[in-house]
Amino acid sequence: MSVMGNTSTETMEQAVRAALTKVEDPEIHRPITDLGMVKSVAVAPDGVAAVGVYLTVAGCPMRETITSRVTTAVMDVPGIRDVRVELDVMSDEQRTAMRKSLRGDSEEPVIPFSQPGSLTRVYCVASGKGGVGKSSVTVNLAAAMAAKGLKVGVVDADIYGHSVPRMLGADARPTKVENMIMPPQAHGVKVISIGMFVQDNTPVVWRGPMLHRALQQFLADVFWGDLDVLLLDLPPGTGDIAISTAQLIPNAELIVVTTPQQAAAEVAERAGSIALQTRQRLAGVVENMSWMEMPDGSRMEVFGSGGGQTVADSLTKSLGAPVKLLGQIPLEPRLRECGDSGTPIVRAQPESPAARALQGIADTLTVRSRGLAGMSLNISPVRK
């Protein structure tokens, strides 16, 4: 016996479609109704809803998540007692239409973060040498910002020494839709890395032009959506990637990571001084591995002291503008352990000294105003 007539059935279908407007695609973060992913909606007289959903690609890694979200949303509609989700795959024409709705009609992808109207703050985390914890700082800053409710992305621009996916626990592969790449997410952070495109631990053996093109694709071909903050984990030194970053995102700001050791500080100064040539703004200096807290409450300065402040003072003098020491991060075995396990310490042990220091730096970077101090004026200081 029917529990509703034809008119009620039509009303129920309208209610189901209204419920589907609240279902977001987990990769694109737009309602599936806006993306043209709803194929059909039908409600039987006995209250069983059949919903057809288009996946962007046949091997969509989010098919179960989409099915679950659709089921949950439709089950909340009064009168619906069961939901059957039928999955299909978009045609080439449908994918093209979706890509145009997201990125416009331009065939040549553009870097959204370099556009004049971009409100995304871009930070390039740099170091003069390897082994100072640059990637750990990047990953934890990203996770801390995401925990504050910000939309955050990370580009692992260290093509040769990519390590961000492991540290963030991002083991999923990117999905390609038309000419767009959908980045995986971990701990609320979107992330892309060359490590997601190579087999096992295969080394990347590229020269300058290939590096530039890879970075360009990460910035332009990846669909980042509306980000509040984008962090780039740069390779050590002042080589091709550092130069390409300045060309592709001239409004990016530099964060220089060093250790307290004077030898490391001298090298870090060179990494920061690249701002004189690229005309980028220096957001500040982070001193990592500052000290080890002992059981009796004392501090052991394993790598000496003062390196971070030395770098900040030296860069202030060189650039003719104040460069701040953003924070000092203590040396903790847990910081390394959390990175190896794929859960940043700011999420795994937020009350630890290292996590609190990183959260403080993240707070400083996210509350700064966006006035002219953060904009490139395309001028160089004149020395007399």
Rosetta blueprint (number, residue, H / E / L):
1 M L
2 S L
3 V L
4 M L
5 G L
6 N H
7 T H
8 S H
9 T H
10 E H
11 T H
12 M H
13 E H
14 Q H
15 A H
16 V H
17 R H
18 A H
19 A H
20 L H
21 T L
22 K L
23 V L
24 E E
25 D L
26 P L
27 E L
28 I L
29 H L
30 R L
31 P E
32 I L
33 T L
34 D L
35 L L
36 G L
37 M L
38 V E
39 K E
40 S E
41 V E
42 A E
43 V E
44 A L
45 P L
46 D L
47 G L
48 V E
49 A E
50 A E
51 V E
52 G E
53 V E
54 Y E
55 L E
56 T L
57 V L
58 A L
59 G L
60 C L
61 P L
62 M L
63 R H
64 E H
65 T H
66 I H
67 T H
68 S H
69 R H
70 V H
71 T H
72 T H
73 A H
74 V H
75 M H
76 D L
77 V L
78 P L
79 G L
80 I L
81 R L
82 D E
83 V E
84 R E
85 V E
86 E E
87 L E
88 D E
89 V E
90 M L
91 S L
92 D H
93 E H
94 Q H
95 R H
96 T H
97 A H
98 M H
99 R H
100 K H
101 S H
102 L H
103 R H
104 G L
105 D L
106 S L
107 E L
108 E L
109 P L
110 V L
111 I L
112 P H
113 F H
114 S H
115 Q L
116 P L
117 G L
118 S L
119 L L
120 T L
121 R E
122 V E
123 Y E
124 C E
125 V E
126 A E
127 S E
128 G L
129 K L
130 G L
131 G L
132 V L
133 G L
134 K H
135 S H
136 S H
137 V H
138 T H
139 V H
140 N H
141 L H
142 A H
143 A H
144 A H
145 M H
146 A H
147 A H
148 K L
149 G L
150 L L
151 K L
152 V E
153 G E
154 V E
155 V E
156 D E
157 A L
158 D L
159 I L
160 Y L
161 G L
162 H L
163 S L
164 V H
165 P H
166 R H
167 M H
168 L H
169 G L
170 A L
171 D L
172 A L
173 R L
174 P L
175 T E
176 K E
177 V E
178 E L
179 N L
180 M E
181 I E
182 M E
183 P L
184 P L
185 Q E
186 A E
187 H L
188 G L
189 V E
190 K E
191 V E
192 I E
193 S E
194 I H
195 G H
196 M H
197 F L
198 V L
199 Q L
200 D L
201 N L
202 T L
203 P L
204 V L
205 V L
206 W L
207 R L
208 G H
209 P H
210 M H
211 L H
212 H H
213 R H
214 A H
215 L H
216 Q H
217 Q H
218 F H
219 L H
220 A H
221 D L
222 V E
223 F L
224 W L
225 G L
226 D L
227 L L
228 D L
229 V E
230 L E
231 L E
232 L E
233 D E
234 L L
235 P L
236 P L
237 G L
238 T L
239 G L
240 D H
241 I H
242 A H
243 I H
244 S H
245 T H
246 A H
247 Q H
248 L H
249 I L
250 P L
251 N L
252 A L
253 E E
254 L E
255 I E
256 V E
257 V E
258 T E
259 T L
260 P L
261 Q L
262 Q H
263 A H
264 A H
265 A H
266 E H
267 V H
268 A H
269 E H
270 R H
271 A H
272 G H
273 S H
274 I H
275 A H
276 L H
277 Q H
278 T H
279 R L
280 Q L
281 R E
282 L E
283 A E
284 G E
285 V E
286 V E
287 E E
288 N E
289 M L
290 S L
291 W L
292 M E
293 E E
294 M L
295 P L
296 D L
297 G L
298 S L
299 R E
300 M E
301 E L
302 V L
303 F L
304 G L
305 S L
306 G L
307 G H
308 G H
309 Q H
310 T H
311 V H
312 A H
313 D H
314 S H
315 L H
316 T H
317 K H
318 S H
319 L H
320 G L
321 A L
322 P L
323 V L
324 K L
325 L E
326 L E
327 G E
328 Q E
329 I E
330 P L
331 L L
332 E L
333 P H
334 R H
335 L H
336 R H
337 E H
338 C H
339 G H
340 D H
341 S H
342 G L
343 T L
344 P L
345 I H
346 V H
347 R H
348 A H
349 Q L
350 P L
351 E L
352 S L
353 P H
354 A H
355 A H
356 R H
357 A H
358 L H
359 Q H
360 G H
361 I H
362 A H
363 D H
364 T H
365 L H
366 T H
367 V H
368 R L
369 S L
370 R L
371 G L
372 L H
373 A H
374 G H
375 M L
376 S L
377 L L
378 N L
379 I L
380 S L
381 P L
382 V L
383 R L
384 K L
